[in-house]
């Protein structure tokens, strides 16, 4: 079933989203997948609609009334379960995974690769000794590296990117 929209959205790796306050975990995972995803728990319905229109974003919402607004592309998210939300988006929008780990999951800013010497003293000594690949968010200054949690996240993303259900790895998503 296509998204509830005034005009059908075209599937695209460069699709941009705006996510309502009920879908914070989904916003984080769309950012991890590499999609430009605006999220603020404090935006009201009118602000969400204005931003979606102004920035050409698809509005993702669990609010049935908001999903029926005219003049804004919108997808009503049916489930409260993150895995089912990702599966729905994959099925209805034909997304293939964007550019994983390219955006800050906290603030949505594109990450920048940095060299190891630039981080000396900013990260735990064990991480500094055992890792070589690092990225930094130029907005919130958070440092990222492929730690142990990264492998679990990557498994989930591989399932999403190749059209498999995202329920593959055991355990709940955080």
Backbone as CSV, one residue per row, in Angstrom:
resi,resn,N_x,N_y,N_z,CA_x,CA_y,CA_z,C_x,C_y,C_z
1,UNK,0.847,-1.174,0.000,0.000,0.000,0.000,0.896,1.242,0.000
2,UNK,0.621,2.220,-0.856,1.461,3.418,-0.922,1.254,4.297,0.297
3,UNK,2.207,5.198,0.547,2.048,6.091,1.696,0.846,6.986,1.538
4,UNK,0.294,7.434,2.671,-0.827,8.368,2.650,-0.274,9.736,2.290
5,UNK,-0.365,10.102,1.020,0.181,11.371,0.574,-0.768,12.037,-0.390
6,UNK,-0.599,13.340,-0.549,-1.322,14.051,-1.591,-0.735,13.698,-2.944
7,UNK,0.587,13.662,-3.002,1.261,13.262,-4.226,2.249,12.183,-3.861
8,UNK,2.237,11.099,-4.601,3.078,9.964,-4.298,4.544,10.376,-4.206
9,UNK,5.228,9.863,-3.232,6.656,10.123,-3.127,7.394,9.105,-3.986
10,UNK,8.509,9.529,-4.526,9.324,8.654,-5.344,10.412,8.057,-4.475
11,UNK,10.564,6.714,-4.492,11.622,6.119,-3.697,12.972,6.694,-4.109
12,UNK,13.793,6.982,-3.130,15.084,7.587,-3.412,16.031,7.358,-2.264
13,UNK,17.303,7.116,-2.587,18.307,6.998,-1.546,18.481,8.335,-0.833
14,UNK,18.126,9.403,-1.491,18.312,10.737,-0.926,17.037,11.264,-0.264
15,UNK,16.082,10.406,-0.012,14.840,10.830,0.617,15.123,11.468,1.972
16,UNK,14.407,12.543,2.269,14.547,13.243,3.539,13.261,13.077,4.336
17,UNK,13.410,12.935,5.641,12.274,12.701,6.520,12.170,13.777,7.592
18,UNK,10.942,13.933,8.086,10.688,14.636,9.334,9.811,13.690,10.143
19,UNK,10.142,13.507,11.403,9.518,12.478,12.221,8.857,13.133,13.419
20,UNK,7.618,12.730,13.710,6.916,13.349,14.833,7.445,12.846,16.166
21,UNK,7.012,13.479,17.241,7.526,13.216,18.580,7.309,11.811,19.092
22,UNK,6.419,11.044,18.479,6.150,9.677,18.926,7.142,8.671,18.351
23,UNK,8.026,9.120,17.454,8.877,8.190,16.716,10.367,8.502,16.860
24,UNK,10.795,8.853,18.057,12.193,9.204,18.287,13.175,8.084,17.977
25,UNK,12.857,6.857,18.370,13.748,5.721,18.070,13.855,5.490,16.571
26,UNK,12.746,5.636,15.864,12.771,5.485,14.418,13.648,6.571,13.783
27,UNK,13.545,7.796,14.271,14.382,8.887,13.755,15.861,8.539,13.917
28,UNK,16.227,8.043,15.082,17.620,7.661,15.331,18.089,6.613,14.329
29,UNK,17.264,5.603,14.082,17.661,4.528,13.170,17.677,4.981,11.713
30,UNK,16.817,5.883,11.332,16.891,6.418,9.976,18.191,7.200,9.796
31,UNK,18.600,7.917,10.824,19.886,8.627,10.776,21.043,7.643,10.700
32,UNK,20.980,6.572,11.469,22.021,5.540,11.414,22.093,4.947,10.012
33,UNK,20.949,4.788,9.371,20.912,4.305,7.989,21.473,5.326,7.003
34,UNK,21.610,6.567,7.447,22.187,7.596,6.592,21.183,8.559,5.996
35,UNK,19.924,8.493,6.424,18.904,9.384,5.883,18.829,10.687,6.684
36,UNK,18.722,11.784,5.972,18.553,13.100,6.558,17.184,13.114,7.243
37,UNK,17.184,13.115,8.576,15.954,12.951,9.352,15.855,14.015,10.438
38,UNK,14.895,14.923,10.264,14.641,15.956,11.257,13.725,15.381,12.336
39,UNK,14.089,15.647,13.586,13.280,15.180,14.707,13.432,16.141,15.874
40,UNK,12.309,16.506,16.438,12.285,17.239,17.699,10.980,16.884,18.390
41,UNK,11.084,16.411,19.616,9.891,16.032,20.372,9.020,17.241,20.694
42,UNK,9.548,18.452,20.484,8.842,19.666,20.883,8.089,20.353,19.749
43,UNK,8.165,19.836,18.522,7.452,20.465,17.416,5.982,20.069,17.441
44,UNK,5.085,21.046,17.264,3.662,20.708,17.194,3.305,20.339,15.751
45,UNK,2.082,19.898,15.534,1.655,19.420,14.215,1.841,20.477,13.128
46,UNK,1.471,21.720,13.410,1.604,22.780,12.408,3.067,23.028,12.048
47,UNK,3.942,23.000,13.039,5.369,23.184,12.777,5.925,22.028,11.939
48,UNK,5.501,20.808,12.251,5.934,19.644,11.474,5.533,19.785,10.007
49,UNK,4.280,20.167,9.779,3.774,20.317,8.413,4.526,21.424,7.676
50,UNK,4.719,22.568,8.320,5.452,23.679,7.689,6.865,23.269,7.292
51,UNK,7.572,22.598,8.221,8.933,22.159,7.917,8.963,21.106,6.809
52,UNK,8.030,20.178,6.856,7.975,19.146,5.813,7.803,19.785,4.441
53,UNK,6.894,20.723,4.329,6.667,21.416,3.056,7.877,22.241,2.637
54,UNK,8.407,23.038,3.555,9.505,23.951,3.239,10.775,23.213,2.826
55,UNK,11.018,22.052,3.436,12.270,21.338,3.188,12.093,20.109,2.304
56,UNK,10.880,19.881,1.790,10.647,18.730,0.918,10.861,17.404,1.614
57,UNK,10.378,17.314,2.843,10.549,16.096,3.643,9.259,15.292,3.693
58,UNK,9.402,13.980,3.770,8.273,13.084,3.992,8.035,13.014,5.495
59,UNK,6.820,13.327,5.924,6.456,13.303,7.334,6.069,11.881,7.739
60,UNK,6.748,11.364,8.767,6.425,10.057,9.334,5.740,10.298,10.671
61,UNK,4.569,9.693,10.854,3.792,9.957,12.062,2.975,8.748,12.486
62,UNK,2.684,8.688,13.789,1.745,7.702,14.338,0.389,8.368,14.597
63,UNK,0.272,9.639,14.289,-0.946,10.424,14.503,-1.817,10.341,13.246
64,UNK,-2.909,9.604,13.349,-3.768,9.376,12.177,-4.312,10.693,11.606
65,UNK,-4.737,11.620,12.465,-5.255,12.903,11.976,-4.169,13.689,11.236
66,UNK,-2.979,13.722,11.793,-1.872,14.426,11.142,-1.548,13.782,9.790
67,UNK,-1.626,12.479,9.719,-1.299,11.780,8.467,-2.293,12.083,7.355
68,UNK,-3.443,12.612,7.697,-4.480,12.917,6.688,-4.456,14.371,6.218
69,UNK,-3.531,15.150,6.717,-3.456,16.563,6.315,-3.170,16.671,4.831
70,UNK,-3.822,17.610,4.202,-3.600,17.857,2.778,-2.355,18.706,2.571
71,UNK,-1.751,18.532,1.424,-0.631,19.379,1.042,0.707,18.995,1.634
72,UNK,0.786,17.831,2.261,2.053,17.372,2.821,2.194,15.872,2.548
73,UNK,3.379,15.477,2.109,3.623,14.054,1.920,3.792,13.424,3.289
74,UNK,3.061,12.350,3.506,3.021,11.771,4.837,2.877,10.260,4.760
75,UNK,3.503,9.564,5.684,3.338,8.126,5.824,2.911,7.847,7.260
76,UNK,1.748,7.235,7.401,1.259,6.835,8.718,1.992,5.555,9.120
77,UNK,2.694,5.581,10.237,3.426,4.425,10.740,2.473,3.624,11.621
78,UNK,2.245,2.388,11.240,1.198,1.576,11.857,1.578,0.974,13.208
79,UNK,2.830,0.660,13.411,3.239,-0.094,14.594,4.023,0.760,15.590
80,UNK,4.010,0.316,16.849,4.858,0.911,17.882,6.226,0.232,17.925
81,UNK,6.369,-0.907,17.269,7.586,-1.719,17.293,8.586,-1.200,16.240
82,UNK,9.799,-0.891,16.670,10.808,-0.352,15.768,11.061,-1.254,14.564
83,UNK,11.218,-2.547,14.791,11.478,-3.460,13.676,10.356,-3.413,12.644
84,UNK,9.112,-3.400,13.110,7.972,-3.329,12.192,7.913,-1.979,11.494
85,UNK,8.314,-0.917,12.169,8.345,0.408,11.544,9.355,0.420,10.396
86,UNK,10.544,-0.124,10.645,11.565,-0.187,9.596,11.102,-1.067,8.437
87,UNK,10.473,-2.193,8.762,9.956,-3.074,7.712,8.895,-2.352,6.871
88,UNK,8.003,-1.606,7.510,6.962,-0.871,6.788,7.582,0.164,5.855
89,UNK,8.540,0.921,6.371,9.190,1.942,5.544,9.891,1.289,4.361
90,UNK,10.576,0.190,4.609,11.261,-0.525,3.530,10.263,-0.983,2.475
91,UNK,9.177,-1.581,2.918,8.187,-2.118,1.982,7.458,-1.025,1.203
92,UNK,7.063,0.037,1.876,6.232,1.052,1.227,7.024,2.095,0.456
93,UNK,8.270,2.307,0.816,9.056,3.341,0.152,10.203,2.773,-0.677
94,UNK,10.408,1.471,-0.609,11.472,0.799,-1.355,12.847,1.402,-1.057
95,UNK,13.077,1.751,0.191,14.379,2.277,0.584,15.381,1.133,0.648
96,UNK,16.621,1.442,0.363,17.639,0.401,0.366,18.750,0.641,1.367
97,UNK,18.636,1.603,2.216,19.597,1.740,3.289,20.475,2.959,3.274
98,UNK,20.354,3.835,2.321,21.109,5.078,2.349,22.598,4.872,2.443
99,UNK,23.226,5.645,3.292,24.673,5.581,3.526,24.897,5.381,5.016
100,UNK,24.843,4.127,5.493,24.916,3.863,6.927,26.114,4.499,7.610
101,UNK,25.880,4.930,8.834,26.890,5.500,9.711,27.520,6.773,9.144
102,UNK,26.758,7.512,8.353,27.279,8.756,7.772,26.700,9.999,8.449
103,UNK,25.701,9.826,9.335,25.076,10.951,10.040,25.133,10.718,11.540
104,UNK,25.149,11.798,12.261,25.100,11.708,13.716,23.689,11.255,14.118
105,UNK,23.569,10.157,14.864,22.248,9.706,15.281,21.600,10.637,16.306
106,UNK,22.390,11.511,16.913,21.882,12.435,17.927,21.317,13.703,17.280
107,UNK,22.088,14.321,16.362,21.670,15.630,15.843,21.473,15.689,14.328
108,UNK,21.735,14.610,13.610,21.470,14.498,12.169,22.545,15.133,11.283
109,UNK,23.587,15.682,11.833,24.640,16.320,11.046,25.495,15.257,10.361
110,UNK,25.887,15.482,9.096,26.808,14.532,8.447,28.119,14.438,9.234
111,UNK,28.582,13.203,9.424,29.814,12.966,10.170,31.031,13.242,9.294
112,UNK,32.129,13.587,9.951,33.387,13.819,9.250,34.425,12.820,9.751
113,UNK,35.134,12.208,8.810,36.229,11.309,9.177,37.352,12.142,9.791
114,UNK,37.988,11.578,10.808,39.130,12.240,11.436,40.253,11.216,11.603
115,UNK,41.461,11.730,11.705,42.601,10.839,11.909,42.758,10.540,13.394
116,UNK,43.359,9.426,13.662,43.557,8.972,15.034,44.300,10.000,15.896
117,UNK,45.397,10.589,15.404,46.110,11.567,16.250,45.244,12.749,16.695
118,UNK,44.237,13.117,15.892,43.363,14.237,16.264,42.546,13.933,17.522
119,UNK,42.415,12.663,17.864,41.551,12.262,18.976,42.300,11.878,20.244
120,UNK,43.607,11.950,20.212,44.372,11.564,21.397,43.919,12.399,22.597
121,UNK,43.584,11.694,23.669,43.107,12.348,24.877,41.606,12.601,24.904
122,UNK,40.925,12.411,23.783,39.467,12.645,23.726,38.650,11.374,23.857
123,UNK,39.299,10.231,23.674,38.601,8.947,23.726,39.319,8.049,24.731
124,UNK,38.654,7.009,25.212,39.307,6.113,26.176,40.607,5.530,25.605
125,UNK,41.629,5.374,26.432,42.927,4.860,25.956,42.823,3.518,25.228
126,UNK,42.000,2.603,25.745,41.841,1.294,25.088,41.287,1.470,23.668
127,UNK,40.321,2.337,23.502,39.745,2.597,22.175,40.801,3.208,21.268
128,UNK,41.590,4.110,21.790,42.641,4.747,21.004,43.664,3.707,20.516
129,UNK,44.003,2.750,21.381,44.985,1.717,21.010,44.430,0.699,20.030
130,UNK,43.142,0.369,20.125,42.609,-0.775,19.380,41.794,-0.419,18.139
131,UNK,41.532,0.841,17.889,40.734,1.225,16.730,41.499,2.198,15.835
132,UNK,41.102,2.200,14.562,41.772,3.097,13.612,40.807,4.020,12.879
133,UNK,39.531,3.632,12.790,38.544,4.428,12.044,37.682,5.233,13.005
134,UNK,37.659,6.554,12.795,36.898,7.436,13.662,36.178,8.490,12.842
135,UNK,35.016,8.895,13.344,34.266,10.019,12.778,33.850,10.925,13.921
136,UNK,33.678,12.203,13.596,33.249,13.181,14.589,32.084,13.963,14.015
137,UNK,31.134,14.284,14.875,30.045,15.168,14.482,30.541,16.601,14.665
138,UNK,30.587,17.383,13.583,31.064,18.762,13.723,30.089,19.668,14.479
139,UNK,28.859,19.211,14.676,27.862,20.009,15.392,27.897,19.751,16.899
140,UNK,27.742,18.493,17.291,27.679,18.184,18.728,28.993,17.634,19.273
141,UNK,29.986,17.449,18.413,31.341,17.046,18.774,31.430,15.628,19.326
142,UNK,30.428,14.810,19.085,30.455,13.422,19.532,31.385,12.621,18.610
143,UNK,32.161,11.714,19.198,33.108,10.883,18.454,32.502,9.486,18.275
144,UNK,32.653,8.935,17.077,32.124,7.600,16.766,33.232,6.708,16.234
145,UNK,33.158,5.407,16.574,34.083,4.406,16.057,33.345,3.076,16.032
146,UNK,33.820,2.126,15.216,33.139,0.825,15.126,33.464,-0.076,16.317
147,UNK,32.788,0.176,17.427,32.969,-0.617,18.641,32.137,-1.888,18.603
148,UNK,32.000,-2.538,19.748,31.286,-3.818,19.806,29.816,-3.669,19.445
149,UNK,29.182,-2.560,19.829,27.776,-2.339,19.497,27.579,-2.153,17.991
150,UNK,28.615,-1.705,17.294,28.556,-1.423,15.866,28.236,-2.682,15.066
151,UNK,28.813,-3.822,15.445,28.577,-5.078,14.721,27.101,-5.476,14.787
152,UNK,26.483,-5.304,15.944,25.058,-5.632,16.079,24.203,-4.693,15.238
153,UNK,24.563,-3.421,15.256,23.830,-2.441,14.455,23.999,-2.754,12.970
154,UNK,25.192,-3.119,12.584,25.481,-3.416,11.178,24.644,-4.610,10.694
155,UNK,24.500,-5.636,11.519,23.675,-6.790,11.153,22.247,-6.361,10.857
156,UNK,21.705,-5.507,11.696,20.344,-5.021,11.502,20.245,-4.244,10.193
157,UNK,21.236,-3.420,9.926,21.233,-2.606,8.718,21.382,-3.458,7.463
158,UNK,22.187,-4.508,7.527,22.341,-5.390,6.369,20.998,-6.010,6.027
159,UNK,20.258,-6.469,7.026,18.931,-7.026,6.778,18.010,-6.016,6.135
160,UNK,18.055,-4.790,6.601,17.215,-3.736,6.053,17.611,-3.424,4.616
161,UNK,18.891,-3.312,4.340,19.372,-2.913,3.015,19.066,-3.956,1.947
162,UNK,18.993,-5.228,2.323,18.771,-6.251,1.319,17.363,-6.826,1.360
163,UNK,16.453,-6.098,1.958,15.045,-6.464,1.907,14.655,-7.597,2.819
164,UNK,15.496,-7.952,3.763,15.150,-8.998,4.702,14.501,-8.343,5.908
165,UNK,13.668,-9.060,6.613,13.078,-8.471,7.819,14.174,-8.014,8.762
166,UNK,13.933,-6.906,9.435,14.955,-6.352,10.317,14.958,-7.020,11.685
167,UNK,14.248,-8.104,11.855,14.190,-8.801,13.138,15.314,-9.815,13.295
168,UNK,16.257,-9.847,12.396,17.297,-10.854,12.380,18.120,-10.946,13.668
169,UNK,18.753,-9.884,14.135,19.558,-10.025,15.360,18.664,-10.206,16.586
170,UNK,19.104,-11.040,17.541,18.296,-11.212,18.750,18.370,-9.987,19.642
171,UNK,17.379,-9.860,20.485,17.374,-8.798,21.484,16.703,-7.528,21.004
172,UNK,16.256,-6.716,21.954,15.565,-5.472,21.605,16.541,-4.402,21.141
173,UNK,16.040,-3.490,20.329,16.849,-2.370,19.869,16.843,-1.295,20.947
174,UNK,17.938,-0.574,21.080,18.033,0.503,22.067,17.997,1.832,21.400
